[in-house]
Every structure is written in structure tokens, then in C-alpha cells.
Amino acid sequence: MPERSIDWRIRLMRQLWKFSITPQTIIRLLGRNWGQDLVRRAVYARFTRKWSPLELELMSQYLYHISAAPGNGEFALNAILEPLVYKSTRKSIFLSIF
């Protein structure tokens, strides 16, 4: 598949993947206020119908703190999954997360 026919979001994810930039890295770079807000918006957007407001807030805090912690296993996962990202012809898993 020609590079130009691939969606720009997938091309961006490929480039970030090459430099070991993970979603957790982005949360860390955004800092406490923006990073926590980004995680909170994602949790509320995805789970509002399933969980109570208290559960949503607790989950967003939990996910922010484990994402903002120093990286470790995420980099190993990056190396393990790298071949799958480049050979996949299906819609990227990452697009369903964001």
C-alpha cells in the first residue's frame, strides 16, 4: 500500500512509534494539568454510560497516575509489537483508543 494512501493518523503513529513515543510519553510531556485533563476527557467520553461519576473520576485518576509514572514495560511492548504495526492492513488499534 503506497504511503500516501494511508491515513495521516496512522502515518503519525508510525513515526512516533519509531522514536519510542508512547501514549504514556505524551501524558508525561503534557504535565500534570493537561495530562490529567486529557486522560479525564478520554475516560468520560468512553465510559460515561457505564460508570457512575465517582467511578469515572477514580478511574481517570488511576489511569493518569500509572501513565505519568516513569516508563518501563511500555517500551518493551513497543519493541515486541513493532512488526505488527508495519504489516497491519487493518485499521490501527491506536485509532480506536483516541
TIKEKE-202286 format. One record per residue: residue number from 0; residue in one letter; x, y, z of N, C-alpha, C in turn. Coordinates in steps of 0.05 Angstrom, whole numbers. Layout:
REM TIKEKE-202286
R nr rest n.X n.Y n.Z ca.X ca.Y ca.Z c.X c.Y c.Z
R NUM a X Y Z X Y Z X Y Z
...
This chain:
REM TIKEKE-202286
R nr rest n.X n.Y n.Z ca.X ca.Y ca.Z c.X c.Y c.Z
R 0 m 17 -23 0 0 0 0 18 25 0
R 1 p 14 43 -19 30 67 -20 27 84 5
R 2 e 49 96 14 49 112 39 28 134 38
R 3 r 25 147 16 6 170 15 -23 162 17
R 4 s -30 137 11 -57 128 13 -65 120 42
R 5 i -45 119 60 -50 112 88 -59 137 103
R 6 d -79 134 120 -89 156 136 -67 170 151
R 7 w -69 197 153 -47 212 165 -43 205 195
R 8 r -65 196 208 -62 188 236 -45 163 239
R 9 i -48 145 221 -32 120 222 -3 127 215
R 10 r 2 144 196 29 153 189 42 166 213
R 11 l 27 183 227 37 197 251 44 176 273
R 12 m 27 157 277 32 136 297 57 121 290
R 13 r 61 115 265 85 101 256 110 116 263
R 14 q 110 142 257 133 159 263 138 161 293
R 15 l 118 164 308 121 166 337 132 139 348
R 16 w 121 117 336 130 90 345 160 86 340
R 17 k 170 96 318 198 94 311 216 106 333
R 18 f 206 128 345 222 142 365 214 134 394
R 19 s 200 112 397 191 102 423 174 122 438
R 20 i 158 137 423 139 155 435 113 140 439
R 21 t 105 136 464 81 121 471 59 141 480
R 22 p 34 132 483 14 150 494 22 159 522
R 23 q 35 142 538 44 150 564 65 172 563
R 24 t 82 171 543 102 192 539 89 218 535
R 25 i 68 218 519 53 243 513 40 254 539
R 26 i 29 236 555 17 245 580 38 257 598
R 27 r 62 245 599 84 256 615 92 283 605
R 28 l 94 286 579 103 312 567 83 334 572
R 29 l 57 327 573 37 347 577 36 358 606
R 30 g 47 343 624 48 352 652 23 346 667
R 31 r 23 353 692 1 345 710 -26 356 701
R 32 n -29 382 695 -55 394 689 -65 384 662
R 33 w -50 388 641 -60 380 614 -62 350 611
R 34 g -42 335 622 -42 306 620 -66 294 635
R 35 q -71 304 659 -94 294 674 -120 301 661
R 36 d -122 324 649 -146 332 635 -151 315 610
R 37 l -130 309 596 -132 292 572 -142 264 580
R 38 v -131 252 600 -139 226 609 -168 227 619
R 39 r -175 247 634 -203 250 644 -223 252 621
R 40 r -217 268 601 -235 271 578 -238 244 564
R 41 a -216 230 561 -218 204 547 -235 184 562
R 42 v -231 183 589 -246 164 605 -276 172 605
R 43 y -282 197 609 -310 206 609 -323 201 582
R 44 a -309 206 560 -321 202 534 -327 173 528
R 45 r -310 155 539 -314 127 533 -332 112 552
R 46 f -333 120 577 -347 104 597 -370 118 612
R 47 t -379 141 603 -399 156 617 -425 140 621
R 48 r -433 125 601 -458 109 603 -455 85 621
R 49 k -431 76 626 -427 51 641 -421 55 671
R 50 w -409 77 678 -400 80 705 -412 105 718
R 51 s -412 106 744 -421 129 759 -400 151 758
R 52 p -408 176 765 -388 197 765 -364 192 784
R 53 l -369 179 807 -347 173 825 -328 152 812
R 54 e -339 132 799 -322 112 786 -306 124 763
R 55 l -319 142 748 -305 156 726 -281 172 737
R 56 e -285 186 758 -264 203 770 -241 185 781
R 57 l -248 164 795 -228 146 806 -212 133 783
R 58 m -225 124 762 -211 111 740 -193 131 726
R 59 s -203 155 721 -186 175 707 -161 182 724
R 60 q -164 184 750 -141 189 767 -122 166 767
R 61 y -132 141 768 -115 117 768 -100 116 741
R 62 l -114 119 719 -101 117 693 -80 139 689
R 63 y -87 163 699 -67 185 696 -41 178 712
R 64 h -44 169 737 -21 164 753 -4 140 743
R 65 i -16 119 733 0 98 722 12 105 695
R 66 s 0 124 681 11 133 655 33 154 660
R 67 a 31 170 681 51 191 686 76 180 700
R 68 a 74 156 711 97 144 724 119 138 704
R 69 p 144 136 713 166 131 695 160 106 678
R 70 g 168 107 652 163 86 634 179 61 639
R 71 n 168 38 633 183 13 636 172 -7 615
R 72 g 151 -22 622 141 -43 604 131 -32 578
R 73 e 123 -7 577 112 4 552 133 4 530
R 74 f 159 6 537 180 6 517 185 -22 507
R 75 a 183 -42 525 186 -69 516 163 -77 497
R 76 l 139 -68 504 116 -74 487 119 -60 460
R 77 n 131 -37 460 137 -23 435 154 -40 417
R 78 a 175 -51 428 193 -68 412 180 -94 403
R 79 i 164 -106 420 151 -131 413 130 -127 391
R 80 l 115 -106 392 93 -102 373 101 -87 347
R 81 e 125 -77 346 134 -62 323 128 -76 296
R 82 p 135 -101 292 130 -113 266 100 -114 259
R 83 l 83 -116 279 54 -117 274 43 -91 264
R 84 v 54 -69 274 45 -43 266 50 -38 236
R 85 y 73 -46 227 81 -40 199 67 -59 180
R 86 k 61 -83 188 50 -102 169 19 -103 170
R 87 s 7 -89 189 -22 -90 192 -35 -74 169
R 88 t -56 -86 157 -71 -72 136 -98 -64 147
R 89 r -104 -72 171 -129 -64 184 -125 -37 197
R 90 k -148 -26 206 -148 0 220 -131 -3 245
R 91 s -114 16 250 -96 15 273 -111 13 299
R 92 i -100 -3 317 -112 -5 344 -111 22 358
R 93 f -91 37 353 -88 63 367 -110 82 360
R 94 l -121 81 336 -143 99 328 -168 93 344
R 95 s -172 69 353 -196 63 369 -192 72 398
R 96 i -167 77 406 -162 86 433 -166 116 435
R 97 f -158 131 415 -160 160 416 -186 170 407
